[in-house]
Amino acid sequence: MQQMFNIIFTTSFAYSILRVSTPLILAGMAAVVSERAGVANIAIEGMMLISALTGVVISAVTQSCFAGVVAGAAGGMVVSLILAYFILQLKANNIMCGLAVNAIAKGGTVFALYLLTGSKGASTALNSLTVPKIDIPLIKDIPVLGEIISGQSVLTYTAILLVAVMHVFIFRTRTGIRISAVGENEKAVGSVGISVIRTRYTALLISGFFSGLAGVFLSMSYMSGFTANMTSGRGFIALAANSMGQNTPWGTLLAALIFGAADSAANYLQVLAVPAQFIQMIPYVTTILGITLYSVFKVRNEKKLKMKMLGVQQ
């Protein structure tokens, strides 16, 4: 037990929480904007995989980190456009479409990797680049805080900044308010001349952009290359974080940090004499417990609110 505490209560562990949470934060923002538009984007996992491979390949071909990041984000947006076409134009079931994208991405990225490198496991044959880490002036010299916050990937700082941007976008801009309105009552929005389909296309495009950035982070920052099925369920964990965060950017950020802490703990606790399978299941068990507790408290609050309303009516 003492050894576990010595591992967890360190600046390096806190540093790793931010690093591990970054793809969950970005994917969480993808879930926020699509859910607000009334479309559950189950395909986040698949978009992340496709974008992760796209970023690695383009950065290797162009020898430009920026080109790789842009291509990865664009890859997520292209997939989201295809998904939106099937859901919004052809009226296909969004859950089934999302699962189809995930299945295609899981096998398709391995097939594409094999065609490009001859390997079905990793992109080690490609001379891909990684997103640089930066030290923040002044903050890097602050004891403890500097060791945790400074020296992170550019995409980590970008993710936190984009959370603030998303908050303003959703609650302060016309487009963001329209997206939320469509999710709340699409018939009322349509009755005043606002295109529901166009609004949802916009939301899914933004969702694809965030999913793309999450995938790029995994292959160009978290790891220095693409490996088969490297998302490992992070897209679904992001959906859980969004649910716990009550469909808000800051709430989703907090939930993503909690899940990121569990994932980071699983990585650090591998040095203990504990079965590896038990350690590996920690992030997923935490996700299930988090959603369960959130659901229990939500039901209780709804019952209390209903009782109060009944009391007022009487």
Phi and psi in degrees as GROMACS dihedral restraints (atoms count N, CA, C in turn):
[ dihedral_restraints ]
;  ai    aj    ak    al  type     phi  dphi    fc
    3     4     5     6     1   -63.2    20    10
    4     5     6     7     1   -38.0    20    10
    6     7     8     9     1   -64.2    20    10
    7     8     9    10     1   -38.1    20    10
    9    10    11    12     1   -64.1    20    10
   10    11    12    13     1   -43.7    20    10
   12    13    14    15     1   -63.8    20    10
   13    14    15    16     1   -38.4    20    10
   15    16    17    18     1   -64.1    20    10
   16    17    18    19     1   -29.0    20    10
   18    19    20    21     1   -78.8    20    10
   19    20    21    22     1   -45.1    20    10
   21    22    23    24     1   -74.7    20    10
   22    23    24    25     1   -43.2    20    10
   24    25    26    27     1   -86.6    20    10
   25    26    27    28     1    64.8    20    10
   27    28    29    30     1  -136.5    20    10
   28    29    30    31     1   158.4    20    10
   30    31    32    33     1   -67.7    20    10
   31    32    33    34     1   -31.5    20    10
   33    34    35    36     1   -66.2    20    10
   34    35    36    37     1   -35.1    20    10
   36    37    38    39     1   -68.4    20    10
   37    38    39    40     1   -43.3    20    10
   39    40    41    42     1   -63.4    20    10
   40    41    42    43     1   -38.0    20    10
   42    43    44    45     1   -60.9    20    10
   43    44    45    46     1   -42.8    20    10
   45    46    47    48     1   -68.5    20    10
   46    47    48    49     1   -28.1    20    10
   48    49    50    51     1   -62.1    20    10
   49    50    51    52     1   -45.2    20    10
   51    52    53    54     1   -61.4    20    10
   52    53    54    55     1   -42.6    20    10
   54    55    56    57     1   -64.8    20    10
   55    56    57    58     1   -46.9    20    10
   57    58    59    60     1   -71.1    20    10
   58    59    60    61     1   -30.5    20    10
   60    61    62    63     1   -77.8    20    10
   61    62    63    64     1   -18.7    20    10
   63    64    65    66     1   -55.4    20    10
   64    65    66    67     1   -50.7    20    10
   66    67    68    69     1   -64.7    20    10
   67    68    69    70     1   -29.5    20    10
   69    70    71    72     1   -70.1    20    10
   70    71    72    73     1   -37.4    20    10
   72    73    74    75     1   -64.6    20    10
   73    74    75    76     1   -48.3    20    10
   75    76    77    78     1   -64.9    20    10
   76    77    78    79     1   -46.1    20    10
   78    79    80    81     1   -66.0    20    10
   79    80    81    82     1   -32.8    20    10
   81    82    83    84     1   -62.5    20    10
   82    83    84    85     1   -39.4    20    10
   84    85    86    87     1   -64.9    20    10
   85    86    87    88     1   -34.9    20    10
   87    88    89    90     1   -62.6    20    10
   88    89    90    91     1   -40.6    20    10
   90    91    92    93     1   -69.1    20    10
   91    92    93    94     1   -38.1    20    10
   93    94    95    96     1   -59.3    20    10
   94    95    96    97     1   -51.6    20    10
   96    97    98    99     1   -69.9    20    10
   97    98    99   100     1   -35.1    20    10
   99   100   101   102     1   -73.3    20    10
  100   101   102   103     1   -41.0    20    10
  102   103   104   105     1   -64.0    20    10
  103   104   105   106     1   -36.7    20    10
  105   106   107   108     1   -64.6    20    10
  106   107   108   109     1   -28.2    20    10
  108   109   110   111     1   -86.1    20    10
  109   110   111   112     1    -0.3    20    10
  111   112   113   114     1    85.4    20    10
  112   113   114   115     1    19.2    20    10
  114   115   116   117     1  -125.9    20    10
  115   116   117   118     1   116.9    20    10
  117   118   119   120     1   -78.2    20    10
  118   119   120   121     1   112.2    20    10
  120   121   122   123     1   -87.8    20    10
  121   122   123   124     1    86.0    20    10
  123   124   125   126     1   -72.3    20    10
  124   125   126   127     1   -15.4    20    10
  126   127   128   129     1   -83.4    20    10
  127   128   129   130     1     6.7    20    10
  129   130   131   132     1   -55.9    20    10
  130   131   132   133     1   -42.1    20    10
  132   133   134   135     1   -57.9    20    10
  133   134   135   136     1   -47.2    20    10
  135   136   137   138     1   -67.0    20    10
  136   137   138   139     1   -39.6    20    10
  138   139   140   141     1   -61.8    20    10
  139   140   141   142     1   -40.2    20    10
  141   142   143   144     1   -62.1    20    10
  142   143   144   145     1   -43.3    20    10
  144   145   146   147     1   -62.7    20    10
  145   146   147   148     1   -48.7    20    10
  147   148   149   150     1   -62.4    20    10
  148   149   150   151     1   -42.3    20    10
  150   151   152   153     1   -67.5    20    10
  151   152   153   154     1   -36.4    20    10
  153   154   155   156     1   -60.7    20    10
  154   155   156   157     1   -45.5    20    10
  156   157   158   159     1   -70.1    20    10
  157   158   159   160     1   -41.1    20    10
  159   160   161   162     1   -59.8    20    10
  160   161   162   163     1   -45.6    20    10
  162   163   164   165     1   -60.8    20    10
  163   164   165   166     1   -42.9    20    10
  165   166   167   168     1   -63.9    20    10
  166   167   168   169     1   -46.6    20    10
  168   169   170   171     1   -64.1    20    10
  169   170   171   172     1   -47.5    20    10
  171   172   173   174     1   -67.1    20    10
  172   173   174   175     1   -38.7    20    10
  174   175   176   177     1   -66.1    20    10
  175   176   177   178     1   -33.0    20    10
  177   178   179   180     1   -71.5    20    10
  178   179   180   181     1   -39.5    20    10
  180   181   182   183     1   -71.8    20    10
  181   182   183   184     1   -44.4    20    10
  183   184   185   186     1   -90.9    20    10
  184   185   186   187     1   -15.3    20    10
  186   187   188   189     1    55.1    20    10
  187   188   189   190     1    38.8    20    10
  189   190   191   192     1  -131.4    20    10
  190   191   192   193     1   119.4    20    10
  192   193   194   195     1   -64.1    20    10
  193   194   195   196     1   -41.9    20    10
  195   196   197   198     1   -61.6    20    10
  196   197   198   199     1   -43.3    20    10
  198   199   200   201     1   -62.5    20    10
  199   200   201   202     1   -38.6    20    10
  201   202   203   204     1   -63.5    20    10
  202   203   204   205     1   -43.6    20    10
  204   205   206   207     1   -65.3    20    10
  205   206   207   208     1   -45.7    20    10
  207   208   209   210     1   -62.7    20    10
  208   209   210   211     1   -43.0    20    10
  210   211   212   213     1   -64.8    20    10
  211   212   213   214     1   -39.4    20    10
  213   214   215   216     1   -63.6    20    10
  214   215   216   217     1   -45.0    20    10
  216   217   218   219     1   -64.0    20    10
  217   218   219   220     1   -40.1    20    10
  219   220   221   222     1   -65.4    20    10
  220   221   222   223     1   -37.0    20    10
  222   223   224   225     1   -60.3    20    10
  223   224   225   226     1   -41.8    20    10
  225   226   227   228     1   -63.8    20    10
  226   227   228   229     1   -37.7    20    10
  228   229   230   231     1   -69.8    20    10
  229   230   231   232     1   -37.1    20    10
  231   232   233   234     1   -63.9    20    10
  232   233   234   235     1   -45.3    20    10
  234   235   236   237     1   -62.1    20    10
  235   236   237   238     1   -39.4    20    10
  237   238   239   240     1   -66.6    20    10
  238   239   240   241     1   -33.4    20    10
  240   241   242   243     1   -65.0    20    10
  241   242   243   244     1   -43.2    20    10
  243   244   245   246     1   -62.9    20    10
  244   245   246   247     1   -44.6    20    10
  246   247   248   249     1   -60.7    20    10
  247   248   249   250     1   -44.0    20    10
  249   250   251   252     1   -62.7    20    10
  250   251   252   253     1   -38.0    20    10
  252   253   254   255     1   -61.3    20    10
  253   254   255   256     1   -45.8    20    10
  255   256   257   258     1   -67.7    20    10
  256   257   258   259     1   -39.5    20    10
  258   259   260   261     1   -76.7    20    10
  259   260   261   262     1   -46.5    20    10
  261   262   263   264     1   -89.0    20    10
  262   263   264   265     1   -35.8    20    10
  264   265   266   267     1   -91.9    20    10
  265   266   267   268     1   -44.9    20    10
  267   268   269   270     1   -92.1    20    10
  268   269   270   271     1    -2.9    20    10
  270   271   272   273     1    59.7    20    10
  271   272   273   274     1    34.0    20    10
  273   274   275   276     1   -76.8    20    10
  274   275   276   277     1   157.8    20    10
  276   277   278   279     1   -67.6    20    10
  277   278   279   280     1   125.9    20    10
  279   280   281   282     1   -68.0    20    10
  280   281   282   283     1   -31.6    20    10
  282   283   284   285     1   -67.3    20    10
  283   284   285   286     1   -46.9    20    10
  285   286   287   288     1   -65.5    20    10
  286   287   288   289     1   -38.5    20    10
  288   289   290   291     1   -63.9    20    10
  289   290   291   292     1   -42.1    20    10
  291   292   293   294     1   -63.4    20    10
  292   293   294   295     1   -43.6    20    10
  294   295   296   297     1   -64.1    20    10
  295   296   297   298     1   -36.2    20    10
  297   298   299   300     1   -64.3    20    10
  298   299   300   301     1   -43.4    20    10
  300   301   302   303     1   -61.3    20    10
  301   302   303   304     1   -42.4    20    10
  303   304   305   306     1   -62.4    20    10
  304   305   306   307     1   -42.9    20    10
  306   307   308   309     1   -66.4    20    10
  307   308   309   310     1   -42.9    20    10
  309   310   311   312     1   -64.4    20    10
  310   311   312   313     1   -41.2    20    10
  312   313   314   315     1   -65.5    20    10
  313   314   315   316     1   -40.7    20    10
  315   316   317   318     1   -62.4    20    10
  316   317   318   319     1   -45.5    20    10
  318   319   320   321     1   -83.7    20    10
  319   320   321   322     1   -37.3    20    10
  321   322   323   324     1   -65.7    20    10
  322   323   324   325     1   -38.3    20    10
  324   325   326   327     1   -67.6    20    10
  325   326   327   328     1   -36.2    20    10
  327   328   329   330     1   -66.7    20    10
  328   329   330   331     1   -42.2    20    10
  330   331   332   333     1   -62.8    20    10
  331   332   333   334     1   -46.5    20    10
  333   334   335   336     1   -63.0    20    10
  334   335   336   337     1   -40.1    20    10
  336   337   338   339     1   -62.3    20    10
  337   338   339   340     1   -39.6    20    10
  339   340   341   342     1   -66.0    20    10
  340   341   342   343     1   -41.4    20    10
  342   343   344   345     1   -63.8    20    10
  343   344   345   346     1   -36.1    20    10
  345   346   347   348     1   -82.7    20    10
  346   347   348   349     1   -36.8    20    10
  348   349   350   351     1  -123.0    20    10
  349   350   351   352     1   -15.2    20    10
  351   352   353   354     1    81.9    20    10
  352   353   354   355     1     4.9    20    10
  354   355   356   357     1  -116.2    20    10
  355   356   357   358     1   143.9    20    10
  357   358   359   360     1  -103.6    20    10
  358   359   360   361     1     3.5    20    10
  360   361   362   363     1  -112.5    20    10
  361   362   363   364     1   -48.5    20    10
  363   364   365   366     1  -147.9    20    10
  364   365   366   367     1   159.9    20    10
  366   367   368   369     1   -95.4    20    10
  367   368   369   370     1    36.6    20    10
  369   370   371   372     1   -62.5    20    10
  370   371   372   373     1   -23.8    20    10
  372   373   374   375     1   -74.6    20    10
  373   374   375   376     1   -16.5    20    10
  375   376   377   378     1   -92.6    20    10
  376   377   378   379     1   134.3    20    10
  378   379   380   381     1   -87.3    20    10
  379   380   381   382     1    66.5    20    10
  381   382   383   384     1   -82.9    20    10
  382   383   384   385     1   161.3    20    10
  384   385   386   387     1  -103.6    20    10
  385   386   387   388     1   167.7    20    10
  387   388   389   390     1  -122.9    20    10
  388   389   390   391     1   153.0    20    10
  390   391   392   393     1   -71.2    20    10
  391   392   393   394     1   129.6    20    10
  393   394   395   396     1   -70.0    20    10
  394   395   396   397     1   154.9    20    10
  396   397   398   399     1   -97.1    20    10
  397   398   399   400     1   149.2    20    10
  399   400   401   402     1  -130.3    20    10
  400   401   402   403     1   146.0    20    10
  402   403   404   405     1   -94.8    20    10
  403   404   405   406     1   130.8    20    10
  405   406   407   408     1   -85.1    20    10
  406   407   408   409     1   121.9    20    10
  408   409   410   411     1   -55.0    20    10
  409   410   411   412     1   145.2    20    10
  411   412   413   414     1    72.3    20    10
  412   413   414   415     1   -53.0    20    10
  414   415   416   417     1   -63.9    20    10
  415   416   417   418     1   -35.4    20    10
  417   418   419   420     1   -63.2    20    10
  418   419   420   421     1   -22.2    20    10
  420   421   422   423     1   -90.3    20    10
  421   422   423   424     1    -6.1    20    10
  423   424   425   426     1   -79.7    20    10
  424   425   426   427     1   126.2    20    10
  426   427   428   429     1   -57.9    20    10
  427   428   429   430     1   143.2    20    10
  429   430   431   432     1    66.4    20    10
  430   431   432   433     1   -63.0    20    10
  432   433   434   435     1   -59.0    20    10
  433   434   435   436     1   -43.2    20    10
  435   436   437   438     1   -63.6    20    10
  436   437   438   439     1   -36.5    20    10
  438   439   440   441     1   -69.6    20    10
  439   440   441   442     1   -24.8    20    10
  441   442   443   444     1   -88.0    20    10
  442   443   444   445     1   -48.0    20    10
  444   445   446   447     1   -87.3    20    10
  445   446   447   448     1   -43.2    20    10
  447   448   449   450     1   -76.2    20    10
  448   449   450   451     1   154.9    20    10
  450   451   452   453     1    83.4    20    10
  451   452   453   454     1    13.0    20    10
  453   454   455   456     1   -84.7    20    10
  454   455   456   457     1   168.6    20    10
  456   457   458   459     1   -66.1    20    10
  457   458   459   460     1   151.3    20    10
  459   460   461   462     1   -57.1    20    10
  460   461   462   463     1   -36.8    20    10
  462   463   464   465     1   -68.7    20    10
  463   464   465   466     1   -25.8    20    10
  465   466   467   468     1   -67.2    20    10
  466   467   468   469     1   -46.9    20    10
  468   469   470   471     1   -66.1    20    10
  469   470   471   472     1   -36.7    20    10
  471   472   473   474     1   -62.7    20    10
  472   473   474   475     1   -40.7    20    10
  474   475   476   477     1   -61.7    20    10
  475   476   477   478     1   -45.7    20    10
  477   478   479   480     1   -65.6    20    10
  478   479   480   481     1   -40.6    20    10
  480   481   482   483     1   -62.9    20    10
  481   482   483   484     1   -39.7    20    10
  483   484   485   486     1   -68.3    20    10
  484   485   486   487     1   -25.8    20    10
  486   487   488   489     1   -62.1    20    10
  487   488   489   490     1   -45.5    20    10
  489   490   491   492     1   -63.7    20    10
  490   491   492   493     1   -41.1    20    10
  492   493   494   495     1   -62.0    20    10
  493   494   495   496     1   -42.8    20    10
  495   496   497   498     1   -64.3    20    10
  496   497   498   499     1   -37.2    20    10
  498   499   500   501     1   -61.2    20    10
  499   500   501   502     1   -46.9    20    10
  501   502   503   504     1   -65.0    20    10
  502   503   504   505     1   -43.0    20    10
  504   505   506   507     1   -60.7    20    10
  505   506   507   508     1   -46.2    20    10
  507   508   509   510     1   -71.7    20    10
  508   509   510   511     1   -40.7    20    10
  510   511   512   513     1  -102.7    20    10
  511   512   513   514     1    -8.4    20    10
  513   514   515   516     1  -125.8    20    10
  514   515   516   517     1   -11.3    20    10
  516   517   518   519     1  -108.2    20    10
  517   518   519   520     1   156.1    20    10
  519   520   521   522     1   -62.9    20    10
  520   521   522   523     1   -43.9    20    10
  522   523   524   525     1   -63.5    20    10
  523   524   525   526     1   -43.3    20    10
  525   526   527   528     1   -63.3    20    10
  526   527   528   529     1   -41.0    20    10
  528   529   530   531     1   -66.9    20    10
  529   530   531   532     1   -37.0    20    10
  531   532   533   534     1   -65.5    20    10
  532   533   534   535     1   -40.2    20    10
  534   535   536   537     1   -60.0    20    10
  535   536   537   538     1   -45.3    20    10
  537   538   539   540     1   -65.3    20    10
  538   539   540   541     1   -38.5    20    10
  540   541   542   543     1   -65.5    20    10
  541   542   543   544     1   -39.2    20    10
  543   544   545   546     1   -62.4    20    10
  544   545   546   547     1   -41.0    20    10
  546   547   548   549     1   -67.2    20    10
  547   548   549   550     1   -31.5    20    10
  549   550   551   552     1   -78.6    20    10
  550   551   552   553     1   -47.3    20    10
  552   553   554   555     1  -157.0    20    10
  553   554   555   556     1    91.2    20    10
  555   556   557   558     1   -67.7    20    10
  556   557   558   559     1   -31.2    20    10
  558   559   560   561     1   -67.4    20    10
  559   560   561   562     1   -40.4    20    10
  561   562   563   564     1   -65.8    20    10
  562   563   564   565     1   -39.5    20    10
  564   565   566   567     1   -66.1    20    10
  565   566   567   568     1   -43.8    20    10
  567   568   569   570     1   -64.3    20    10
  568   569   570   571     1   -29.8    20    10
  570   571   572   573     1   -69.0    20    10
  571   572   573   574     1   -19.1    20    10
  573   574   575   576     1  -101.9    20    10
  574   575   576   577     1    13.9    20    10
  576   577   578   579     1    91.6    20    10
  577   578   579   580     1     7.1    20    10
  579   580   581   582     1   -89.9    20    10
  580   581   582   583     1   130.8    20    10
  582   583   584   585     1   -73.7    20    10
  583   584   585   586     1   114.7    20    10
  585   586   587   588     1   -67.5    20    10
  586   587   588   589     1   -42.7    20    10
  588   589   590   591     1   -64.7    20    10
  589   590   591   592     1   -45.1    20    10
  591   592   593   594     1   -63.4    20    10
  592   593   594   595     1   -39.2    20    10
  594   595   596   597     1   -64.6    20    10
  595   596   597   598     1   -41.4    20    10
  597   598   599   600     1   -71.1    20    10
  598   599   600   601     1   -32.8    20    10
  600   601   602   603     1   -59.3    20    10
  601   602   603   604     1   -44.9    20    10
  603   604   605   606     1   -60.8    20    10
  604   605   606   607     1   -44.9    20    10
  606   607   608   609     1   -62.7    20    10
  607   608   609   610     1   -43.3    20    10
  609   610   611   612     1   -70.5    20    10
  610   611   612   613     1   -31.6    20    10
  612   613   614   615     1   -64.1    20    10
  613   614   615   616     1   -44.9    20    10
  615   616   617   618     1   -63.7    20    10
  616   617   618   619     1   -40.2    20    10
  618   619   620   621     1   -61.2    20    10
  619   620   621   622     1   -41.0    20    10
  621   622   623   624     1   -65.4    20    10
  622   623   624   625     1   -36.0    20    10
  624   625   626   627     1   -62.1    20    10
  625   626   627   628     1   -47.7    20    10
  627   628   629   630     1   -66.6    20    10
  628   629   630   631     1   -39.0    20    10
  630   631   632   633     1   -62.4    20    10
  631   632   633   634     1   -39.3    20    10
  633   634   635   636     1   -62.7    20    10
  634   635   636   637     1   -43.7    20    10
  636   637   638   639     1   -63.8    20    10
  637   638   639   640     1   -38.2    20    10
  639   640   641   642     1   -62.9    20    10
  640   641   642   643     1   -42.1    20    10
  642   643   644   645     1   -67.0    20    10
  643   644   645   646     1   -41.7    20    10
  645   646   647   648     1   -61.7    20    10
  646   647   648   649     1   -39.7    20    10
  648   649   650   651     1   -59.7    20    10
  649   650   651   652     1   -41.8    20    10
  651   652   653   654     1   -61.8    20    10
  652   653   654   655     1   -42.1    20    10
  654   655   656   657     1   -93.5    20    10
  655   656   657   658     1   -16.2    20    10
  657   658   659   660     1  -122.7    20    10
  658   659   660   661     1     7.5    20    10
  660   661   662   663     1  -145.6    20    10
  661   662   663   664     1   -57.1    20    10
  663   664   665   666     1   -61.8    20    10
  664   665   666   667     1   -42.2    20    10
  666   667   668   669     1  -129.5    20    10
  667   668   669   670     1   160.7    20    10
  669   670   671   672     1  -102.0    20    10
  670   671   672   673     1    55.8    20    10
  672   673   674   675     1   154.5    20    10
  673   674   675   676     1   173.4    20    10
  675   676   677   678     1   -98.2    20    10
  676   677   678   679     1   138.0    20    10
  678   679   680   681     1  -128.4    20    10
  679   680   681   682     1   152.0    20    10
  681   682   683   684     1   -58.2    20    10
  682   683   684   685     1   132.0    20    10
  684   685   686   687     1    53.9    20    10
  685   686   687   688     1    41.0    20    10
  687   688   689   690     1   -72.4    20    10
  688   689   690   691     1   -13.0    20    10
  690   691   692   693     1   -70.6    20    10
  691   692   693   694     1   -30.8    20    10
  693   694   695   696     1    49.3    20    10
  694   695   696   697     1    43.6    20    10
  696   697   698   699     1    82.5    20    10
  697   698   699   700     1     7.6    20    10
  699   700   701   702     1   -65.4    20    10
  700   701   702   703     1   -29.4    20    10
  702   703   704   705     1   -63.2    20    10
  703   704   705   706     1   -39.2    20    10
  705   706   707   708     1   -74.6    20    10
  706   707   708   709     1   -34.0    20    10
  708   709   710   711     1   -64.6    20    10
  709   710   711   712     1   -36.2    20    10
  711   712   713   714     1   -64.1    20    10
  712   713   714   715     1   -37.6    20    10
  714   715   716   717     1   -63.1    20    10
  715   716   717   718     1   -38.8    20    10
  717   718   719   720     1   -66.3    20    10
  718   719   720   721     1   -40.1    20    10
  720   721   722   723     1   -62.6    20    10
  721   722   723   724     1   -39.1    20    10
  723   724   725   726     1   -65.2    20    10
  724   725   726   727     1   -39.5    20    10
  726   727   728   729     1   -64.2    20    10
  727   728   729   730     1   -44.9    20    10
  729   730   731   732     1   -67.0    20    10
  730   731   732   733     1   -32.6    20    10
  732   733   734   735     1   -81.8    20    10
  733   734   735   736     1     6.8    20    10
  735   736   737   738     1    55.8    20    10
  736   737   738   739     1    38.7    20    10
  738   739   740   741     1    63.3    20    10
  739   740   741   742     1    28.8    20    10
  741   742   743   744     1  -119.8    20    10
  742   743   744   745     1   147.0    20    10
  744   745   746   747     1   -59.4    20    10
  745   746   747   748     1   -47.8    20    10
  747   748   749   750     1   -71.1    20    10
  748   749   750   751     1   -36.9    20    10
  750   751   752   753     1   -65.2    20    10
  751   752   753   754     1   -39.9    20    10
  753   754   755   756     1   -66.9    20    10
  754   755   756   757     1   -37.4    20    10
  756   757   758   759     1   -59.3    20    10
  757   758   759   760     1   -46.8    20    10
  759   760   761   762     1   -62.2    20    10
  760   761   762   763     1   -44.8    20    10
  762   763   764   765     1   -64.2    20    10
  763   764   765   766     1   -38.8    20    10
  765   766   767   768     1   -63.5    20    10
  766   767   768   769     1   -37.6    20    10
  768   769   770   771     1   -65.7    20    10
  769   770   771   772     1   -37.2    20    10
  771   772   773   774     1   -64.8    20    10
  772   773   774   775     1   -47.2    20    10
  774   775   776   777     1   -67.1    20    10
  775   776   777   778     1   -35.2    20    10
  777   778   779   780     1   -64.9    20    10
  778   779   780   781     1   -36.6    20    10
  780   781   782   783     1   -64.3    20    10
  781   782   783   784     1   -39.5    20    10
  783   784   785   786     1   -66.0    20    10
  784   785   786   787     1   -41.1    20    10
  786   787   788   789     1   -65.5    20    10
  787   788   789   790     1   -42.3    20    10
  789   790   791   792     1   -64.7    20    10
  790   791   792   793     1   -39.7    20    10
  792   793   794   795     1   -61.5    20    10
  793   794   795   796     1   -39.2    20    10
  795   796   797   798     1   -61.9    20    10
  796   797   798   799     1   -38.1    20    10
  798   799   800   801     1   -67.8    20    10
  799   800   801   802     1   -41.9    20    10
  801   802   803   804     1   -75.7    20    10
  802   803   804   805     1   -32.7    20    10
  804   805   806   807     1   -80.6    20    10
  805   806   807   808     1     1.5    20    10
  807   808   809   810     1   -66.4    20    10
  808   809   810   811     1   -17.6    20    10
  810   811   812   813     1   -77.5    20    10
  811   812   813   814     1   -13.9    20    10
  813   814   815   816     1   -80.6    20    10
  814   815   816   817     1   160.3    20    10
  816   817   818   819     1   -80.8    20    10
  817   818   819   820     1    62.4    20    10
  819   820   821   822     1  -125.3    20    10
  820   821   822   823     1   140.8    20    10
  822   823   824   825     1   -51.5    20    10
  823   824   825   826     1   134.7    20    10
  825   826   827   828     1   -59.7    20    10
  826   827   828   829     1   -35.6    20    10
  828   829   830   831     1   -62.9    20    10
  829   830   831   832     1   -37.5    20    10
  831   832   833   834     1   -65.9    20    10
  832   833   834   835     1   -42.2    20    10
  834   835   836   837     1   -64.1    20    10
  835   836   837   838     1   -42.3    20    10
  837   838   839   840     1   -68.3    20    10
  838   839   840   841     1   -23.7    20    10
  840   841   842   843     1   -86.7    20    10
  841   842   843   844     1    -6.2    20    10
  843   844   845   846     1   -55.3    20    10
  844   845   846   847     1   -50.2    20    10
  846   847   848   849     1   -59.5    20    10
  847   848   849   850     1   -38.7    20    10
  849   850   851   852     1   -76.0    20    10
  850   851   852   853     1   -37.1    20    10
  852   853   854   855     1   -64.8    20    10
  853   854   855   856     1   -40.5    20    10
  855   856   857   858     1   -61.1    20    10
  856   857   858   859     1   -40.8    20    10
  858   859   860   861     1   -61.9    20    10
  859   860   861   862     1   -46.8    20    10
  861   862   863   864     1   -63.1    20    10
  862   863   864   865     1   -45.1    20    10
  864   865   866   867     1   -63.4    20    10
  865   866   867   868     1   -41.2    20    10
  867   868   869   870     1   -61.4    20    10
  868   869   870   871     1   -47.2    20    10
  870   871   872   873     1   -65.1    20    10
  871   872   873   874     1   -38.8    20    10
  873   874   875   876     1   -63.1    20    10
  874   875   876   877     1   -49.2    20    10
  876   877   878   879     1   -63.0    20    10
  877   878   879   880     1   -41.5    20    10
  879   880   881   882     1   -60.7    20    10
  880   881   882   883     1   -43.6    20    10
  882   883   884   885     1   -64.9    20    10
  883   884   885   886     1   -40.6    20    10
  885   886   887   888     1   -62.8    20    10
  886   887   888   889     1   -47.6    20    10
  888   889   890   891     1   -66.6    20    10
  889   890   891   892     1   -34.8    20    10
  891   892   893   894     1   -66.1    20    10
  892   893   894   895     1   -43.8    20    10
  894   895   896   897     1   -63.3    20    10
  895   896   897   898     1   -42.5    20    10
  897   898   899   900     1   -61.7    20    10
  898   899   900   901     1   -44.8    20    10
  900   901   902   903     1   -64.3    20    10
  901   902   903   904     1   -39.1    20    10
  903   904   905   906     1   -65.5    20    10
  904   905   906   907     1   -38.6    20    10
  906   907   908   909     1   -65.4    20    10
  907   908   909   910     1   -42.7    20    10
  909   910   911   912     1   -62.9    20    10
  910   911   912   913     1   -42.0    20    10
  912   913   914   915     1   -64.5    20    10
  913   914   915   916     1   -40.0    20    10
  915   916   917   918     1   -65.0    20    10
  916   917   918   919     1   -41.1    20    10
  918   919   920   921     1   -63.9    20    10
  919   920   921   922     1   -41.1    20    10
  921   922   923   924     1   -62.4    20    10
  922   923   924   925     1   -43.1    20    10
  924   925   926   927     1   -64.7    20    10
  925   926   927   928     1   -39.6    20    10
  927   928   929   930     1   -65.6    20    10
  928   929   930   931     1   -36.9    20    10
  930   931   932   933     1   -65.8    20    10
  931   932   933   934     1   -38.2    20    10
  933   934   935   936     1   -67.3    20    10
  934   935   936   937     1   -41.0    20    10
  936   937   938   939     1   -64.7    20    10
  937   938   939   940     1   -37.9    20    10
